[in-house]
Amino acid sequence: MKMSAERESFAAFLNVLGLADIDGVMAGFEHYHRLLSEYNQMVNLVSRAMPANEYWTKHFLDSLLPLKCMDLSEQSVLDFGSGGGLPGIPLKLVHQNLRIHLLDSVGKKTRILAEMVSDMHLEKVEVINARLEDFARGKDQFDLVFCRALKMEERYRQPLWQLLKPGGSVIFYKARIAKT
């Protein structure tokens, strides 16, 4: 079976990260890709305008970019506004020991996320259906909070800081498309 250019680019990126079991990691991503493509037809988890072959670079590779400069081993992570599980599931597929919480306020998305997590047999992953402001009232605190593909609003600032352990960090994914 011929690999798409996007999938090849993603596999090459995994090599750059120096992962020990690239074949196993790729198998996990293949499974995730199938599930995300399938469920996205029912519920808008990621943009339906994007062809599924582009998930490899525009979603999976993008989700893993912080790994070029951060060690996530043994970290407690919150994926705020998880949607289709991005970046949380890709981070988990690369770091099996990561404890991750996938937070989204849309019930139909979290129900599908829970199905995907179960189908993929991911351990130490909790799917939470709540608004950030309500979830932050609990006692959970995290080493890292990831915010990707959501509009950052002023009302999120205080709850995000409340969710951090001392010395923790919020990681914002923000980019601009370069014009050539």
RABEL-V453448 format. One record per run of one state. SS is the DSSP state (h for helix, s for strand, l for the rest). FROM is the first residue (numbers start at 0). TO is the last residue. If there is no record, write none. Layout:
BEGIN
ss=SS from=FROM to=TO
ss=SS from=FROM to=TO
END
This chain:
BEGIN
ss=l from=0 to=3
ss=h from=4 to=16
ss=l from=17 to=20
ss=h from=21 to=39
ss=l from=40 to=50
ss=h from=51 to=67
ss=l from=68 to=74
ss=s from=75 to=79
ss=l from=80 to=86
ss=h from=87 to=93
ss=l from=94 to=97
ss=s from=98 to=103
ss=l from=104 to=105
ss=h from=106 to=118
ss=l from=119 to=123
ss=s from=124 to=128
ss=l from=129 to=130
ss=h from=131 to=134
ss=l from=135 to=140
ss=s from=141 to=146
ss=l from=147 to=154
ss=h from=155 to=161
ss=l from=162 to=162
ss=s from=163 to=171
ss=l from=172 to=179
END
